[in-house]
Amino acid sequence: MECKQWLLLNLRDLSYFPINATDWDVLFGFILWTLWHNRNSHIFSTDTSSPEGVFQHSQRLLEESMKARLLVRHGRRRAPWPPGGNACWLDPPRHWIKVNTNGARNTTSGLASCGDLGRDFEGNWRFGFSRFLGSCSALEAEL
């Protein structure tokens, strides 16, 4: 099986693996991102220690995304700030930078864009970008 087919199978077929099949596509995406992140940390950083394993970190990201989805579903776009209640964004471990990414596609025009931002363990903005992608699928915008 080619890599692209394997990725699409895992992202589209929620029953491919028996692990919490309803959220498998999201968890699989977080596992891939965590592997990518750990590889880059190993190559570009002197501190490669991680307080969590790949699967545990991916599960934590899944839990954060589920909390955010519930907030949106109940009409709350943002959590109370400053933190004291249930904040959507949880800080990464000390000396880490958390990268949040997003892609969006207009269903009428088919035009899409993507972006990301990185914040350190104290919540300070470190970097970010946005990019117009042109015409593409929602999946391509997210990836």
N, C-alpha and C positions, 0 to 999 in steps of 0.2 A: 504494500500500500504506500502511495506517495505521501510525503509529509503534509501537503495541503489537504488531501483527502482525510488523513488521520486527524488533523486539527478540526476540520469541519465536522467530522463524525462525532468527535468528543464535544464540540460546542452545540451541535444540533440534536443529537440523539441522547435524550435525558436518561435512557435506560441502558446505555452502553456499559456503565459500571454500576455495581449495586450500592455504592456509597451515597446515601441520601439523594436518590435520583432526582428529586424535584429541584435541587440546587446544584446538580453536578456541573452544568455548563459554566456557572459562575465560579464554583470552586476550581474547576479545571483551569479557567483563565487565570485565577489567582496563583495556582501552582506554577503555571508557566511563567508568570511575571516574577514570582519569588525566585525561581530557578535562574531566570535572566538577571535579576538583581544581585543574587548571591555570586553569580559568575563574574559580573562586572565589579563587585566589591572585592572579590578575590584578585582580580587582575589589576585594578586601579587603586586599591586602598591597602595600606599596611595593616589596618585593623580588620581582620576577616572573621573575628569571633561573632557569633550570633547567639542571642539568648534563647532563640526558638529554632526548632527544626523547620524544614520546608513545609511539611504538612500542617504542623501546629500554627505556623505563621499564616498560612493560607486560610485555615479555618477561622483564625481571628479576623482576617480581612473580610471573610464571608459574613461573620457575625456583625461587623461594623456596617457592611453594605445592607444587611437585612434590617438593622435598626434604622438606617437612613431611609430605606424603602417604606418602612412603617410610618415614619414621620411624614413623608410625602403623601402616603395613602390617606392619612388622617388630616390632611390639609395644612400641615406645618412644614413650610419650606426650609426653615432654619431652626436650629435648637437655640435655647436661651444663651445669651452671651453676656458677660463672661461665664466660663464654666462654673457650674454649681448645681446645675440640673443635668439632664441627659444630653450632652453635647454630641453632635454627629462626628466631629473630628476628634480622634484620639491621638495623642502625641506618640511618636515612635520612641524606642529606647534611647537612652542618653548617647549622644554623639552619632546619631543616625539622622538621616533625612528621609521624610516620607514623601513619596511622589504620588500625586493624585492625577489621574488622566481621565479624559472624557472625549467622546466623539458624538457628533449630532448630525442628523440628516433631515432635511425638509422633505416630507412625503409628497408635497405638491410639485416642487421643482426638481427634486432629486439631488440638489446641491448639499454638500456636506463640509464640515470643518472639524478640527480636533485641537486639542491643547493639553497642556499639563502644567503643574506647578509643584514645586518642592518646598517643604517647610521643615525646619529643624525641630529638635525635641522640645524647644521652647515656643514653637509656633511662629517663629520668624520666617518670612518669605525669603527663599534663597535663589530660586530661579523659576522660570516659566516660559511658555511659548504658546502661540496659537497659530493655526495655519488653515487657510482655505484649501480644501481638497478638490473642489469641483464636483463633478457627477460621479458618485460611487454608492455602494450599498452601506447600510447602517453598520454591518459587521466590519466592513473595510474601514469605516471611519473610527470605530472603536479600536481596531487593531493598529 
